Amino acid sequence: MNIRLPPSQFHGVYIAKVKGLILCCRAVSHSLLPLFHSPRHHSTIPLSLTRPQTTRQRFPAVTMLSPSERHYSATSPAKTAATKKPPSPVRPSASILLLSPTNQVLLLHRVQSSSSFASAHVFPGGNLSTFHEGELPLLDSLEIHQDSEAYRLAAVRETFEESGILLARRNEGGAGLLDVGSEVLDAGRKEVHANKVKFGEWLSGIGGVADLDNLHPFTRWITPPNMPKRFTTQMYLYMLPLSASTSKRDVIHTPTHDGGLEHTAATFDDARNWLARTQSGEVVLFPPQCYLLHLVAQFMIGPPANGFTGEGHYQRQRDALMEFVKRVPTAEGKHATAAIPWAEKAMSPTVLFVRKGDKRAVLGLDKPGPELKGTRRGGDWERVVLVRFTKEMGPQGVEVRRRDDVLREEREGEKGKRKEKL
């Protein structure tokens, strides 16, 4: 028997015991997950791919939760304590941080009427499908958390379905993306989305093959254990060719929305602009998107100041980014997570505490989730994400900071308050 998979995105409910009381707060660690993607795509995975859960997992600790975080409780404290269950099995999904020829990042704008993450901006991506990607590892196996051909195929397929951009090359080899007419693309996009034809078969029929080699693994995100719907999302970095003019056979497809099913716009913009628009309240980003854009924005700094738009400028940005992605250790600190390459980092956000000043939750990113506990996997100890979750507006004030700086500010704030009382 098959089941229909829901969206690859998630909210997290973090539960903690504070002075004998159980406090609940809902947080987001995916558009996340799906991190990042559209929930409209309901792929199917057989129930036989998961084993029964027999052990209970401990929930991440949370302290100093404010009323705004407790507002996101799915159940009352008493009921939660009495009905705590083992974590739901994770479902595999994939997403792409896609860079344009001028190193801008593609985000999709969700429709306002969407059942989840309404009006948010997300990366293209979605759930793996046994129909399109074939047999998958067991959902409770370690292999389900590893980069693989199935994840890469799903990332390319979902990006095509959601944005119309086909990351494929000619099957006989050669440089450049596959050149396909808009009518063929539009028809194939609808057929693949409706599961009328397997993506690989359709692609082969038009003389193409998915460009899997140019997908660079760039972190994995796992839904926190207290979520009813959980995902393990492989994130990739892909860079479109710098310029179509360098080769008559190199084609760049303009992104388009999916006809209003789940997105109203598909837009490229500088990573720094996306972050600035988030701070101004113009767009809504969830913590994973903000985190990854923060990393990319260090290197993708926009066009040159002199206005000259030569390819060398953008290539140097890409070289610097790839050097960062491949560099180990990944941070100056001595924490064990610094020894984990970006391609292997796995993050399952946890609420560390809520700041007393601006009431923003501080999300830690160093834990990999219960499925990978005891392995060498982990995330990023050096950075945290600050966010204020609201019911009406979604996440507000999302910001990536160094953990040490945030902790120092909190300590200094406490010292200042104590001096005022003296």
N, C-alpha and C positions, 0 to 999 in steps of 0.2 A: 504494500500500500504506500502511496506517496502522499506527502503533505505539501502545502503551499508555504513557501518561505515569505515572511514579511520583509519590510525595508531593512537595508543594511545601515541602520543608524540607531543610536540608542541614547536613552536617558539612563542615569544611574541612581539608584537609591542607596545612599550610604547610611549605615546604621551603627550606632555606637552606644555604649553604656557610659553615662557620665553621672557620677555620684548616685548610682543605683537606678537612674532613670534611663529609659531607652528613647533616644532622640532620632528622628528620621529626617533625612534631607535628600531631595532628588537633585542630581547633578548630571551634567552631560559630559561624556567623554568620547563620543563618536559623533559626526553627522553624519558625530561620529557616526560614530561609526555608523556607518557606514558613513563612519567618519565622515560620511562624506557623501553618501550617495542618495540616489533617488529610491524611495520606497515603493515606487510604482511597479518595479519589476519583481514578479513573484516566481522565482525559479523553484524547481522541485528537487528534493533530495530524499531518497528512501529512508524510512525509519530504521531500516536494518543497519544503517551506517552509524548508529550510536548504541552504546551499551548502557544497561541500567546503572543509574547512580546509586551507590550504596553508602557513601560516606558523606558526612556533613563538613562543609567548609566554614572556616571562621571569617567573619566579616571584617573589612578594614576599619581601623579605629578612627573616630572623628571626635574632635573636642571643640568646645566653645561655639556651638551652633546657635545661630540667631533665629528669631521667629521666622524670618524670610526663608531660611533653609528648611525649617520644620514644616513650612507651608506645603512643601513638595512631598510630604509623606503620602504614600499610597494607601496606608492603613493606619489605624490608631496604634499607639505604642503598645497597649496591652495585647491587641490582636497580633501584632507583629511578633512579639515575644513568644506567643503561644503557637504560632504557625510557621516559624522559621523553617525553611526547606533547603535541601541541597541545591547548589547552583544548577541552573538549566544548562544543557549542553550548548556549546557554541556552534554557530553556523558560519561557513566560510564565505568571505566576500573580498572584493579587490577594488582598488581605486587608483586614479592617476593624477598626479600633479603635473599638468601639461603646460609646457613652455612654448610660446609662439616664436616666430623667427626673430622678434625683437625682445625675447625673454620676458614677455608678459605671461601672467598665469590665468588659465581658464577657470571660471567659476560659473555654476548654473544657479539661476534664481528660482527658488521654489515658489509654486503658486500659493496665494494667500489662503485658499480653501483646503490646502493639504491637511491630512489628518495628523501629521507630525512635522515639526520643523517648518511650519508655515512661514513663508517670506524669507527664509534663510538662504544664504549663498553656500553652495556645497561643491566639492570636487566631483567630476564625473566618475561613476563606478556603480557597482551593485553586487548582487549575490551570484555565487557560482551555480551552474546548472548542470545536472547530469545529462540533460538532453543535448546541450551544446558542448560541454567540456568532458563528458564521459564519466567513468568511474572515479570516485573520490576516496581519499583515505577515510578511515573511521573517524567519526566526529570527536571521539574521546582519545584519539591517539596523538602522539607528539608530532606525527607527520602532517597533521592538519594545520599546524602552525608554522610550516616551512614553505618558503617560496618554491613554486613548481610551475610546470607548463600549464596546468589547469588554471592556476591563479592568473597567469599572464594572459592566457586566452580570454578569460572572463573580463579582465581589465580592458583589453582591446575591444571586445564585443560590446561591453556596457558603454564605453566611451563613444562608440559608433552609434549605438541606439539613442543615447541621450544628447549627443551634440552633433551627430552627422559627420564627425571627423574620423576617417578611416586610416588607422595606423597600420598600413600594409604595404608590402613591396611585391614586385613581379616575381612569380614563382620560378622564372628561369634565371633569376639573379639580376645583378646590376644595381646601380645607385639610384636613389630617388624613391619617393612614395609612388604608389600605384595611381595612375591617371585614369579616373573613371568619370563618366558623364553624370551630371546631377540627377537625371531621370533614373539611371541604373541605381545610383546610391539611394535615392528616396524609396524606390520600390524594394530594394534589398533591406533597407532599414525597417520598413514595416513588416516584411515577411519574417525577418529574424526576430523582431520583437514579439510577434504573434506565435513564435515557435512553429511556423509553417515550413521552415527549412533550417537545417543546422548551419550555424555561422561558418564553420570550417568548409562545409560543402559549397555554400554560396560563394565564399571567397575564392575557392579553387575554381569554381565555374566561371569566374570573371578574370581568371589568370593571376590571382594574387595569393599571398601567404602573409599571415599576421607577423608584424615586425616585433618579435619577442626579444631579440638580442639587444635592442636599444631601450628596453625597460630596465631601469636601475632600481632594485629594492631599496626602499627608503622608510624604514620603520614598519612595525606591525602594531595594531591597536586591538586590545581585547576588552570586551564589555565587562565591567565589574561584576562580581559573583552574585550580587543581590538583585540583579535585573531578571525579569521573567523571560525576556527575549535577549539572547546574547549572540555576539558575533566575534569572529577573529578575522580582522581585515588587514590584508597585505597592501601596503602603500607603495606606489612606484613613482619614479621620476622619469619623464620622457621629454626630450627636446626636439621639436620640429626643426627641419632643416633651416639654416640661417636665412637663406634667400632662394626663392623659386627661380630667380634670374640666373643663378649659377649653373643651372642645367635646364635645358628645354624639356626634359622628361621628369623634372622634379615638381611635384604639385602640392600646394597647400590648400586645404579645404577650409572654407569659412565656417565657423561654428553656428549652428542654428538650434533653437529650442525644439522640444519633442512634440510640437503641436498643441501645447498647453495641457498635456496629460498630467505632468508634474512640474514642469518648468515653463516660465514665461520668457526667459532670456538666457543666452549662452554668450558670455562676454570675456574677452581678454583685457587685463589691466595690469599695471605694475604691482608687484607684491606690496610695495610701500604704500601705494594708493589704496589697495584693499584694506590694509591695516588702518590707515588714516580715516577711511570712510567708516570703518567699524567704530573707531573712537568717537567720531562725530555723531554716531547713531544713524547714519544713512543706510548702512547694511548690517545684517545680523550674521555673525560668524560664531560657530561653536568652538570650544577649546582646541580640538585637534587641528582644525583648519587654521586657526590663529597661530598655533604653535609651529606648524610646518611653514606657513607664510613668513613667520618671524625668522626662521632659519634661512629661507631662500632670499629674503630681503637684504640680508647682509652682503650678498654678492650681486644680485640683480638690481642694480641701482638706477636703471632707466637709461635714456639716451645720453650721449656725451654733452657736456656743458656748452661746447662750441657749436653744437647743432649738426656736426658732421656725423652721418649715420653709417659709417663704414662697418663691414662685417667683423673686422678685427676687434672693435670695441665690444661687441656682444660675445665673440668667441672667448675673449679674455675673461669675461664674467662667467661663462660656462666652465672654463678651465679651473677657475678659482672655486666654483661650487663643487665640481667633481673632485677636486683635491680635498675639499672639506669632507665630502661624503665618504671618501676612501681612507681618510686619515684615522689612524689608531695610535695612541689613545684619542678619544673623541672630545676630551675636555682636559683642562689643566689640573683639576683636582685628582686626588688619589682614590676616590671611591671606585668600587669594583665595576660599576656600570661604564666607566670611562674606557675599559678594555673591550667593550662590546662594540663591534662595527655598526654603523647606522643601518646596514642591510639586515642585521640580526637583532636590532633592538626591538623589544616587545614591551608595550606600555598599557597598563590597566589603571587609569587615574583613580586616585584616592584623595579624599578630603583630609588635609593635615590639620587645619584649624580655620576659623573665620576671623579676619582682622577686626579689631575693635574700632579702628578709626573709620574706614569706609565700608565696613561690613561685607567685604568681598571674601568669598571662600578661596582658600589656597589649595590648589590641586597638586599633589605630588605625582611624578611620572616615572619613578624608579621601579615600581613593582610590575611584574609581568602577568599577574593574575594567577589563580589557584592551579590552572592546568599546567603551568610551567614552573610552579614552585619546586625548588630543589634542583632545577636545571641551571645551566650557565646563562640563561636568557635574563634580560632585565632591560630597563629603559634609560632614563636620563635623570640622574640624581641632582645635577647642578642647576637645572631649570625647573621652575614651577609656573603654573598658570593661575592668574587671579581672575575671578569672575563673580558677578553678582547675578544670581538666577532670579528671574521674575516670571510670574505666571502670564502676564499680559504681553510683555515685550520680549520674552526669551532671555538669553544671556546678555548681560550688559557689562561694560567696563572690562572686557576680556583683554588681558595683557600678559605677556610672557616676561618673566623676571628671573634674575639669579636667586636661587634659594637663600644663599648667605645674606644677600642684601635685604630680602624680605624679612628674614629672621632678625637681622640686626635692627631694622626699623621697628619691629614689634617690641624688641627688648628696650630700645631707647624710648619708645612710647610709654612703656610700663614704668620706666625709671622717672620719666617726666611727671607722670600722674602721682607717683609716690612722693616726689618732692613737693608737689602742689598741696598734698595733704598735710605735710609737716608744718 
